[in-house]
Amino acid sequence: MADIDITPRFGAELKDGFKPVNAWVTNGILWLDEIQQFYRERGAIEKEYSTKLYALAKKYFDRKAKKSSSLSVGDTPSLTPGSLESASLTTWTTQLSTLESRAAEHDRYSSELLLQIADPLKNIAARYEEIRKSHAEYAAKLEKERDISYSELKKTKGRYDGACQEVENRRKKIESSFDYGKQKAQTAYQQQVAEMRNVKNTYIIGINVTNKQKERYYDEYVPDLLDSLQDLSETRVTQLNSLWSSAVKLETATLSRSTDYLNHLSAEIPRNEPRLDSLMFIRHNVTQWQEPLDLVFEPSPVWLDDSAMAVDEAAKIYLRNVLSKSKSQHGELKQEVDRRRREVEAIKLIRQNIRAGRDKRDEVELVRAMFSMQEDLHQSERKRLTAEVESYTITAAVGDVSLGAQNHDFKSQTFKIPTNCDLCGDRIWGLSAKGFDCRDCGYTCHSKCELKVPASCPGELSKDERKKVKSERQQAFGATHPHANGEPPDGVTELPAMSRSGTINSLSSSYAANRSVSELPTRTPNEETSPERNAPRLAISKPNTLRKNRVVAPPPAQYVSEMPADEANGRTSSFAPSSTEQRGKMLYAYQANGSGEISVNEGDEVTIVEPDDGSGWLSVRNSTETGIVPASYLEILHNSQGRPTSGYSSSSTSLSLSNSALNHHSFGGGGGKKKGPAVAPKRGARKLHYVEALYEYGARSDAEWSMSEGERFVLVNKDAGDGWADVEKGGQVKSVPANYLKDV
């Protein structure tokens, strides 16, 4: 065999030739199984001496002849080898010829042959096949990533076409809209144009990224994989040579009469250099190959545009955020790539020492570790390349717009209470992480809005400062988007107002003003028969929302009671409760019907000793005695100027009766003495449903309770679908998040 001065590399010569290389390496690994089977069969035949030995040699001569082409140049060579054989096959032929000259063999040699040659060959073949499969899986992964890149780019192109079509639709809508709707249509058109430009920029960035990934795929990833397969094949040949040498030594020690033949075989084996097989395979498999063309920008058929990136202010915000994120990732990934590359180089040096005999570690395990490190290196390099291309693509279009930007420190967030996006104003829906929250200033936005948020973070703020800034953002958004919060456009009748002032217990708050307050509860049979059933009902509702029963407050005038006559004349009553005691005024007269009850007249003012615990009764004290009266007969008085707290009872009977009483008292029920509503059963007749707070919660409005972990409440109304529950404590009913509660 001729000496070879060059070192062939599959990656540089064969380019995108993984399939034939993989098939060739597979044949070589499967060939190991045949060789170890050969030694096993030979070990059995050795006992039958020369007759069987010759038959075995002839058998494997025939097998070699059948596989000569596939083992030398692969299954699908571009140039047929003719009668030429690979260096390994030539060495194998020499060994079979030596075998024919041997006439006898010892039983000891047969046993040593099985233990020292056949078993190691089987083990090596299995390990090499496992490594080869890893290469095949990684090649499939690279091809899949390439196809995914093409597919994602195609999808991005589709989204870009769709965005362009939507712009055209919005433009046509402007032309067909009337004067009062043109402003709204024009605003929608401008927003869609901005969105289209963002999609376009994403499409252009995707083209550049895909082209660069494609270039790396054909120039680096696949060549590295082919080189690794070549190394695997050459390592296999090296191992095979080592085992062959061991077999020869066994034969030399056992069969002295075959010394001349074995010496000849020993001289032939070292000439079988691993690169000789690779060189022959390359020469017979080289084909003409051309790299695929780069991808280019394709305009939408409905939106005539060029390949220039959009650089208006809205687009710059998007590009600035993408650039900031890419630059941050690029620095981290570059360090990671450098570290992984150093690790690969270090393990390659160890492998050279193993081949040189200076290191006794297992080379197969080392190859496995090196391949795993190279796979990790390629993955990190792919990410780094993406960040790098994104950065210089944006910088080439608009410059380094990330300089001086005050970026928000966003973190993925799951909002457990209704929260609006500070950018678009829409509600952030979803049970999993559907949005982002700035760690410094509390800016909240959708996941889809993250890259559209201006880089204007004021820095770390206190809780009060965050509330102030959020309020300013909402006011600024309302000023620039006059129809975003349901305000009617010009020329349209004003929509009905809805605010907290129309209800006693409302779930509205400064951050969720759109929560609905539905109409009053259904009347009980007692109410249907009462004279007050024709009184007008006060209700506030919002169309197309879940209905939630609420106690409706009477007009504000009902909360102002007349000053007692003796106080009006400057006299101080002997009945002077402290300022901390809660006061009430009887809406109806009540006559005691049992023990513990007291009789009171309509208009009497009493002091509330014990609030309603859910039974529909409460304990009061007048100037002479203390006892219980129906909660629905009493109106709670307040000293503060703000909206009064409801005397709402957790019992269903008290709830319906209180509404009936409020409606009758507020709007009038006819002349004469007022008739009180039906009385609920006495306390103790209704079992209360208690709930316990799972987490601490701070109230954000007067209509909510603040809770401590483990604090108990009486459940009034469960979650009606809006995420809130009504609970009672101390005779007052307010709202808390439903997912903060558990049943007791």
C-alpha positions in Angstrom: 0.0 0.0 0.0 1.3 3.4 -0.9 2.0 6.0 1.7 -0.4 8.9 1.9 0.8 12.4 2.7 -2.5 14.2 2.9 -5.2 13.9 5.6 -8.6 13.8 3.9 -11.6 15.3 5.7 -15.2 14.4 4.9 -16.6 17.8 6.0 -14.4 19.7 3.5 -14.7 17.3 0.6 -18.2 15.8 0.7 -20.3 18.8 2.0 -23.9 17.7 2.3 -23.1 13.9 2.1 -24.3 12.7 5.5 -26.5 9.8 4.1 -23.8 8.0 2.1 -21.2 8.6 4.8 -23.5 7.3 7.5 -24.3 4.3 5.4 -20.6 3.7 4.9 -19.8 4.0 8.6 -22.7 1.7 9.4 -21.4 -0.9 7.1 -18.0 -0.7 8.8 -19.6 -1.1 12.2 -21.7 -4.0 11.1 -18.6 -5.5 9.6 -17.1 -5.7 13.2 -19.9 -8.0 14.1 -19.0 -10.3 11.2 -15.4 -10.2 12.2 -16.1 -11.2 15.8 -18.5 -13.9 14.5 -15.6 -15.1 12.3 -13.4 -15.5 15.4 -16.1 -17.4 17.2 -16.6 -19.8 14.4 -12.9 -20.1 13.9 -12.4 -20.9 17.6 -14.8 -23.9 17.1 -13.3 -25.0 13.9 -9.8 -24.8 15.3 -10.5 -28.0 17.1 -11.2 -29.7 13.9 -7.8 -28.7 12.6 -6.8 -27.8 9.1 -9.7 -29.2 7.1 -12.3 -27.1 8.8 -9.8 -24.2 8.9 -9.5 -24.1 5.1 -13.3 -24.3 4.6 -13.7 -21.3 6.9 -11.2 -19.3 5.0 -12.9 -20.0 1.7 -16.3 -19.1 3.2 -15.0 -15.6 4.3 -13.3 -15.1 1.0 -16.7 -15.4 -0.6 -18.3 -13.1 1.8 -15.6 -10.5 1.3 -16.1 -10.7 -2.4 -19.8 -9.9 -2.0 -19.2 -7.0 0.3 -16.0 -5.7 -1.2 -17.7 -2.8 -3.0 -19.9 -1.6 -0.2 -17.0 -1.8 2.3 -14.6 0.0 0.1 -16.6 2.8 -1.5 -20.1 2.5 0.0 -23.5 1.5 -1.4 -23.9 4.3 -3.9 -20.5 5.4 -5.3 -20.3 8.0 -8.0 -17.3 6.0 -9.5 -17.2 2.2 -9.5 -14.0 0.8 -7.9 -13.7 -2.1 -10.3 -11.3 -4.7 -8.8 -9.8 -2.2 -6.3 -10.3 -2.8 -2.6 -9.9 -0.7 0.4 -6.8 -0.9 2.6 -8.7 -2.7 5.3 -10.0 -5.3 2.8 -6.5 -5.8 1.5 -5.3 -6.5 5.0 -8.2 -8.8 5.5 -7.4 -10.7 2.4 -3.8 -11.2 3.6 -5.1 -12.6 6.8 -7.4 -15.1 5.1 -4.5 -16.2 2.9 -2.4 -16.8 5.9 -5.2 -18.8 7.4 -5.3 -21.2 4.4 -1.6 -22.1 5.0 -2.2 -23.2 8.6 -3.0 -26.9 9.0 -3.4 -27.4 12.7 -4.5 -25.4 15.7 -4.5 -26.0 19.4 -7.6 -26.0 21.7 -5.9 -23.4 23.9 -5.7 -21.0 21.0 -9.4 -21.6 20.3 -10.3 -20.6 23.9 -8.0 -17.5 23.9 -9.4 -16.5 20.6 -13.0 -16.3 22.0 -12.0 -14.4 25.2 -9.5 -11.9 23.8 -10.8 -11.2 20.3 -14.5 -12.1 19.7 -15.9 -10.7 22.9 -14.1 -7.4 22.6 -15.2 -7.0 19.0 -18.8 -7.5 19.9 -18.5 -4.9 22.7 -16.8 -2.4 20.5 -19.3 -2.9 17.7 -22.2 -2.2 20.0 -20.5 0.9 21.4 -19.6 2.3 18.0 -23.1 1.6 16.7 -24.6 3.6 19.7 -22.3 6.5 18.9 -23.2 6.3 15.2 -26.9 6.4 16.1 -26.2 9.5 18.1 -24.7 11.1 15.0 -27.7 10.1 12.9 -30.1 11.5 15.5 -28.1 14.8 15.6 -28.1 15.0 11.8 -31.9 14.5 11.8 -32.1 17.2 14.5 -30.0 19.6 12.4 -32.2 18.9 9.4 -35.3 19.4 11.4 -34.0 22.7 12.8 -33.2 23.8 9.2 -36.7 22.8 8.0 -38.3 24.5 11.0 -36.4 27.7 10.2 -37.7 27.6 6.7 -41.2 26.8 8.0 -41.1 29.6 10.5 -40.0 32.0 7.9 -42.8 30.9 5.6 -45.3 31.4 8.5 -43.8 34.9 9.1 -44.3 35.6 5.5 -47.9 34.5 5.8 -48.4 36.8 8.9 -46.8 39.6 6.9 -49.2 39.1 4.0 -52.1 38.9 6.4 -51.0 42.1 8.1 -50.7 43.8 4.7 -54.2 42.6 3.8 -55.6 43.9 7.0 -54.0 47.3 6.3 -55.8 47.3 3.0 -59.1 46.4 4.6 -58.7 49.2 7.1 -57.9 51.6 4.3 -61.1 50.6 2.5 -63.0 50.9 5.7 -61.9 54.5 6.0 -63.3 55.2 2.6 -66.6 53.6 3.3 -67.1 55.0 6.8 -69.2 58.1 7.6 -67.9 61.3 9.0 -68.5 60.5 12.6 -66.6 57.2 12.3 -63.7 58.3 10.1 -61.5 59.3 13.0 -61.9 55.9 14.7 -61.3 54.2 11.4 -58.3 56.3 10.7 -56.9 55.5 14.1 -57.4 51.8 13.5 -55.7 52.1 10.1 -52.6 53.8 11.6 -52.4 51.1 14.3 -52.6 48.4 11.7 -50.0 50.0 9.6 -47.7 50.1 12.6 -48.4 46.4 13.3 -47.8 45.6 9.7 -44.4 47.2 9.8 -43.5 45.3 13.0 -44.4 42.1 11.3 -42.4 43.1 8.2 -39.4 43.8 10.3 -39.8 40.5 12.0 -40.0 38.9 8.5 -36.8 40.6 7.3 -35.0 39.7 10.5 -36.2 36.1 10.1 -34.8 36.0 6.5 -31.4 37.1 7.6 -31.4 34.7 10.5 -32.5 31.8 8.3 -29.9 32.6 5.7 -27.1 32.7 8.3 -28.4 29.5 9.9 -28.5 27.9 6.5 -25.0 29.0 5.8 -23.8 27.5 9.2 -25.7 24.3 8.5 -23.9 23.6 5.2 -20.5 25.2 6.1 -20.1 24.1 9.7 -22.7 21.9 11.3 -22.9 19.2 8.6 -19.1 19.3 7.9 -18.4 18.9 11.6 -20.8 16.0 11.7 -19.2 14.3 8.7 -15.7 14.8 10.3 -17.0 13.3 13.5 -18.3 10.3 11.5 -14.9 10.0 9.8 -13.2 10.1 13.1 -15.5 7.4 14.3 -14.8 5.2 11.3 -11.0 5.7 11.6 -11.2 5.0 15.4 -13.0 1.8 14.5 -10.3 0.9 12.1 -7.6 1.6 14.7 -9.4 -0.6 17.2 -9.8 -3.3 14.6 -6.1 -3.2 13.9 -5.3 -3.5 17.5 -7.5 -6.6 17.9 -6.2 -8.1 14.7 -2.7 -7.6 16.1 -3.8 -9.4 19.3 -5.2 -12.3 17.3 -1.9 -12.5 15.4 0.1 -12.6 18.6 -2.1 -15.5 19.9 -1.6 -17.4 16.7 2.2 -16.7 16.9 2.4 -18.1 20.4 0.2 -21.1 19.7 1.2 -22.1 16.2 4.9 -22.1 15.8 4.7 -23.8 12.4 2.9 -20.8 11.0 5.5 -18.2 12.1 6.5 -17.2 8.6 2.9 -16.6 7.5 2.0 -14.7 10.7 5.1 -12.5 10.4 4.0 -11.6 6.9 0.5 -10.8 8.2 1.9 -8.7 11.0 3.9 -6.7 8.5 0.8 -6.0 6.4 -1.5 -4.9 9.2 0.3 -1.7 10.3 0.2 -0.5 6.7 -3.6 -0.4 7.0 -3.8 3.3 7.9 -7.3 4.5 8.8 -7.1 7.4 6.4 -6.5 5.1 3.5 -10.1 3.7 3.6 -11.4 7.3 4.0 -9.4 8.5 1.0 -10.6 5.7 -1.2 -14.2 6.4 -0.2 -13.8 10.1 -1.0 -12.3 9.5 -4.4 -15.2 7.2 -5.4 -18.0 9.4 -3.9 -17.1 13.0 -4.8 -19.9 14.7 -6.7 -20.7 18.2 -7.9 -22.5 20.2 -5.2 -23.8 23.7 -5.1 -24.9 25.6 -2.1 -28.6 26.7 -2.1 -29.3 30.4 -2.9 -29.8 32.9 -0.1 -33.4 33.8 0.8 -34.7 37.3 -0.2 -37.5 39.5 0.9 -40.8 38.9 -1.0 -43.3 41.7 -1.1 -46.9 41.0 -0.2 -49.1 40.8 -3.3 -51.6 43.2 -1.6 -49.1 45.6 -0.1 -46.6 47.0 -2.5 -43.4 47.5 -0.5 -39.7 47.2 -0.7 -37.1 45.3 1.4 -36.2 48.4 3.6 -37.0 48.0 7.3 -39.7 50.3 8.8 -38.0 53.0 10.9 -40.9 55.2 12.2 -41.2 55.9 15.9 -43.4 53.0 16.7 -41.2 50.6 14.8 -38.1 52.1 16.5 -39.6 51.2 19.9 -40.0 47.6 18.7 -36.6 47.5 17.2 -35.0 49.1 20.3 -36.5 46.4 22.5 -35.4 43.6 20.2 -31.9 45.1 19.9 -31.5 45.4 23.7 -32.6 41.8 24.2 -30.3 40.5 21.4 -27.3 42.5 22.7 -27.8 41.2 26.2 -28.1 37.6 25.0 -25.2 37.9 22.6 -22.7 38.8 25.3 -23.7 35.9 27.5 -23.9 33.4 24.6 -20.5 34.5 23.3 -18.9 33.6 26.7 -20.7 30.4 26.7 -19.6 29.5 23.2 -16.0 30.3 24.0 -16.1 28.2 27.1 -17.6 25.2 25.3 -15.1 25.5 22.4 -12.2 25.4 24.9 -13.7 22.3 26.4 -13.9 20.6 23.0 -10.3 21.5 22.2 -9.2 20.1 25.5 -10.9 16.8 25.0 -9.4 16.6 21.5 -5.9 17.0 23.0 -6.7 14.1 25.4 -7.7 12.0 22.5 -4.4 12.6 20.7 -2.6 11.6 23.9 -4.6 8.4 24.0 -3.7 7.5 20.4 -0.1 8.3 21.2 -0.2 5.9 24.1 0.4 8.7 26.7 -3.1 8.4 28.2 -4.8 5.1 29.2 -8.4 6.4 29.3 -11.2 4.7 27.3 -11.2 6.3 23.8 -14.7 5.2 23.1 -16.1 7.0 26.2 -13.9 10.0 25.2 -15.5 10.1 21.8 -18.9 10.0 23.3 -18.1 12.9 25.6 -16.6 14.9 22.8 -19.6 14.4 20.6 -21.9 15.5 23.4 -19.8 18.7 23.9 -19.8 19.5 20.2 -23.6 19.1 20.1 -23.9 21.6 23.0 -21.4 23.9 21.3 -23.4 23.9 18.1 -26.6 24.7 20.0 -25.0 27.6 21.8 -23.4 28.9 18.7 -26.8 28.8 16.9 -28.3 31.0 19.6 -25.4 33.4 19.6 -25.5 33.7 15.8 -29.2 34.5 16.0 -28.6 37.3 18.5 -25.7 38.7 16.5 -27.6 38.8 13.2 -30.6 40.4 14.9 -28.3 43.1 16.4 -26.4 44.1 13.3 -29.5 43.9 11.1 -31.3 46.4 13.3 -28.2 48.6 13.8 -27.6 48.8 10.1 -31.2 50.0 9.6 -31.7 52.5 12.5 -28.3 52.6 14.3 -27.7 51.6 17.9 -31.0 52.8 19.3 -30.5 50.9 22.5 -27.9 53.5 23.8 -29.4 55.6 26.6 -32.6 53.5 26.7 -34.1 53.0 30.1 -35.4 49.5 29.7 -37.9 47.9 31.9 -36.8 45.0 34.0 -39.7 42.7 33.0 -40.4 39.4 34.6 -43.1 36.8 33.5 -46.1 37.2 35.8 -49.4 35.5 36.5 -51.9 38.1 37.6 -54.3 36.8 40.2 -56.5 39.8 40.1 -58.0 41.7 37.1 -55.2 43.7 35.6 -55.1 45.9 32.5 -52.2 46.3 30.1 -50.5 49.7 30.5 -49.7 49.8 26.8 -52.9 48.8 25.0 -55.4 49.1 27.9 -56.9 45.7 27.4 -57.4 43.2 30.2 -54.7 40.6 30.7 -56.5 37.2 30.7 -55.3 33.7 31.5 -54.5 31.4 34.4 -50.9 30.9 33.5 -48.1 33.5 32.9 -49.8 35.7 30.2 -48.0 39.0 30.8 -45.0 40.8 32.2 -44.5 43.1 35.2 -41.6 45.5 35.6 -39.7 44.8 38.8 -38.8 48.5 39.2 -41.8 50.6 38.3 -44.6 48.0 38.2 -45.4 48.5 34.4 -47.7 45.7 33.3 -48.3 44.5 29.8 -49.3 41.5 27.7 -46.7 39.1 26.4 -47.5 40.3 22.9 -47.0 43.9 24.0 -43.6 43.4 25.7 -41.5 44.5 22.7 -43.8 47.5 21.9 -43.3 49.1 25.4 -41.2 52.3 25.2 -37.9 52.1 27.0 -38.8 54.8 29.6 -38.6 53.1 32.9 -38.4 55.7 35.7 -36.4 53.3 37.9 -37.2 51.6 41.2 -40.4 53.2 42.8 -42.1 52.8 46.1 -45.6 51.3 46.4 -47.3 54.8 46.4 -45.1 56.0 43.6 -46.1 53.0 41.5 -49.8 53.7 42.1 -49.3 57.3 41.0 -47.3 56.4 37.9 -49.9 53.7 36.9 -52.7 56.3 37.3 -50.8 58.7 35.1 -50.3 56.0 32.5 -54.0 55.2 32.5 -54.9 58.8 32.2 -52.4 59.3 29.3 -53.7 56.2 27.6 -57.3 57.5 27.9 -56.3 60.8 26.4 -54.6 59.3 23.4 -57.3 56.5 23.0 -60.6 58.2 23.7 -62.6 55.1 22.7 -60.6 52.5 24.5 -62.6 52.6 27.8 -66.0 52.6 26.2 -66.4 56.4 25.7 -68.8 57.1 22.8 -67.4 58.6 19.6 -68.4 62.0 18.4 -72.1 62.2 17.3 -73.1 59.1 19.3 -75.4 59.3 22.4 -73.4 59.0 25.6 -73.4 55.5 27.1 -74.9 54.9 30.5 -72.5 55.7 33.3 -71.6 53.1 35.9 -69.6 53.8 39.0 -69.1 52.6 42.6 -71.5 55.3 43.8 -74.5 53.5 42.6 -74.1 50.5 44.9 -73.4 49.8 48.5 -71.1 46.8 47.9 -69.4 46.9 44.6 -66.5 45.0 43.2 -65.3 48.0 41.2 -61.9 49.4 41.9 -59.4 51.8 40.4 -57.9 49.1 38.3 -61.0 47.2 37.2 -63.7 49.8 36.5 -65.5 47.6 34.1 -66.7 45.0 36.6 -70.5 44.8 36.5 -73.1 45.4 39.1 -76.2 43.5 38.2 -79.8 44.0 39.2 -81.3 43.2 42.6 -81.9 39.6 43.9 -85.1 37.8 43.0 -88.0 38.7 45.3 -89.2 36.2 47.9 -92.8 35.1 48.1 -93.3 37.5 51.0 -92.1 40.4 49.0 -94.4 39.6 46.1 -97.4 40.0 48.4 -96.2 43.1 50.1 -97.6 46.6 49.1 -94.1 47.7 48.2 -93.7 45.4 45.3 -94.6 48.1 42.8 -91.9 50.5 44.1 -89.2 51.3 41.5 -86.0 49.2 41.7 -82.5 50.7 41.5 -80.2 48.6 39.4 -77.1 49.1 37.4 -76.0 46.6 34.9 -73.6 46.2 32.0 -74.6 44.3 28.9 -73.1 40.9 28.1 -71.5 40.5 31.5 -72.0 37.9 34.2 -74.8 38.9 36.6 -73.9 39.3 40.3 -76.5 40.2 42.9 -75.8 43.4 44.9 -77.6 45.4 47.5 -78.5 48.7 46.0 -78.0 51.8 48.0 -80.9 54.3 48.4 -80.4 57.9 47.3 -77.8 59.8 49.3 -80.5 61.8 51.1 -81.6 58.6 52.9 -78.3 58.5 54.7 -79.0 61.9 56.3 -81.2 61.7 59.3 -82.9 64.6 61.0 -81.3 66.0 64.1 -83.2 65.1 67.3 -85.3 67.9 68.6 -83.4 68.3 71.8 -80.1 68.5 70.0 -81.6 71.1 67.6 -82.5 73.2 70.6 -79.0 73.0 72.0 -79.8 70.4 74.6 -77.7 67.3 75.1 -79.6 64.0 75.3 -79.0 61.8 78.2 -78.5 59.0 75.7 -75.1 59.9 74.3 -73.2 57.0 72.8 -69.5 57.2 72.2 -68.1 58.2 68.8 -66.8 54.7 68.2 -70.2 53.0 68.6 -72.2 52.2 65.5 -75.7 53.8 65.3 -78.8 52.8 63.4 -82.3 54.2 62.7 -85.4 52.0 62.7 -87.1 52.0 59.3 -90.2 50.3 60.7 -91.8 49.8 64.1 -91.3 46.3 65.6 -93.2 44.6 68.4 -91.3 42.0 70.5 -92.6 38.5 70.0 -90.3 36.5 72.2 -87.6 36.4 74.8 -84.5 38.5 74.0 -86.4 40.8 71.6 -87.2 44.5 72.3 -90.0 46.7 70.9 -89.0 49.8 69.0 -90.8 52.5 67.1 -90.3 53.8 63.6 -87.6 56.5 63.5 -86.0 55.5 66.8 -82.3 55.7 66.9 -80.5 52.8 68.5 -76.9 51.7 69.2 -75.8 48.5 67.5 -74.3 46.3 70.2 -73.7 43.2 68.1 -73.9 43.2 64.2 -75.8 40.7 62.1 -73.9 37.4 62.2 -75.7 36.0 59.2 -78.9 35.0 60.9 -80.9 38.2 59.9 -81.0 39.6 63.4 -78.8 42.0 65.3 -78.5 43.2 68.9 -79.3 46.9 69.6 -79.6 49.2 72.7 -82.1 52.0 73.1 -82.4 54.4 76.0 -83.9 51.8 78.3 -83.1 48.2 77.3 -81.0 45.9 75.0 -82.3 43.2 72.8 -82.5 41.9 69.2 -84.4 43.2 66.3 -84.6 42.1 62.6 -81.7 43.4 60.6 -84.0 44.4 57.7 -85.9 46.8 59.9 -82.8 48.9 60.6 -80.8 51.5 58.6 -77.2 51.9 59.7 -76.1 55.5 60.2 -72.5 56.8 59.5 -70.5 59.7 60.9 -68.1 59.9 57.9 -68.7 61.9 54.8 -67.9 59.1 52.4 -70.1 56.5 50.9 -71.7 54.5 53.8 -71.0 50.9 54.4 -73.9 48.6 53.8 -75.8 46.9 56.6 -75.9 43.9 54.3 -76.6 40.6 56.0 -75.2 37.3 54.9 -78.6 35.6 55.1 -80.6 35.2 51.9 -83.7 36.3 53.7 -82.2 39.4 55.2 -80.7 40.2 51.8 -84.0 40.2 49.9 -85.8 41.9 52.7 -83.2 44.6 53.0 -83.5 45.4 49.3 -87.3 45.6 49.6 -87.0 47.9 52.6 -84.5 50.1 50.8 -86.5 50.4 47.7 -89.7 51.2 49.7 -87.9 53.7 51.9 -86.1 55.4 49.0 -88.9 55.8 46.6 -91.9 55.8 48.7 -94.5 53.1 49.3 -97.7 55.2 49.8 -99.1 57.2 52.7 -99.7 56.0 56.2 -97.8 53.9 58.5 -95.2 51.8 56.8 -95.5 48.0 57.1 -92.3 46.1 57.9 -91.1 43.2 55.7 -91.4 39.6 56.8 -89.0 38.7 59.6 -86.3 36.1 59.1 -86.1 33.2 61.5 -84.2 33.9 64.7 -80.4 33.5 64.8 -79.2 30.0 65.0 -81.8 28.8 62.5 -79.3 29.2 59.6 -75.9 27.5 59.4 -73.1 29.9 58.4 -70.5 29.0 55.8 -67.1 30.1 56.9 -64.0 30.5 54.8 -60.4 31.1 55.6 -57.8 33.3 53.9 -55.0 31.3 52.3 -52.8 34.4 51.7 -52.4 37.9 52.9 -54.2 40.5 50.8 -54.3 44.3 51.0 -57.5 46.1 50.1 -57.3 48.5 47.1 -60.6 50.2 47.6 -63.3 50.7 50.3 -65.3 47.9 48.7 -62.7 45.2 49.5 -61.5 43.5 52.7 -57.9 43.4 53.7 -57.0 39.9 54.8 -54.3 38.2 56.9 -53.4 34.6 56.4 -55.7 32.3 58.4 -58.3 35.1 59.0 -61.9 33.8 58.9 -65.0 35.3 57.2 -68.6 34.4 56.6 -69.1 33.6 52.9 -72.0 35.5 51.4 -71.7 34.9 47.7 -69.3 32.6 45.9 -67.3 33.4 42.8 -69.9 34.3 40.1 -67.3 34.1 37.3 -65.4 37.3 37.8 -62.8 36.0 40.2 -64.3 37.7 43.3 -66.3 36.5 46.3 -68.4 38.5 48.9 -67.6 37.8 52.5 -68.9 39.3 55.8 -67.1 40.4 58.9 -68.4 42.6 61.7 -71.8 43.1 59.9 -70.1 44.5 56.7 -69.9 42.7 53.4 -67.0 43.4 51.0 -65.2 41.6 48.2 -62.0 39.6 48.2 -60.2 37.5 45.5 -62.0 34.1 45.4 -58.8 32.1 44.8 -57.4 33.5 48.1 -60.1 31.6 50.1 -60.6 28.0 51.3 -63.6 26.4 52.9 -63.5 25.8 56.7 
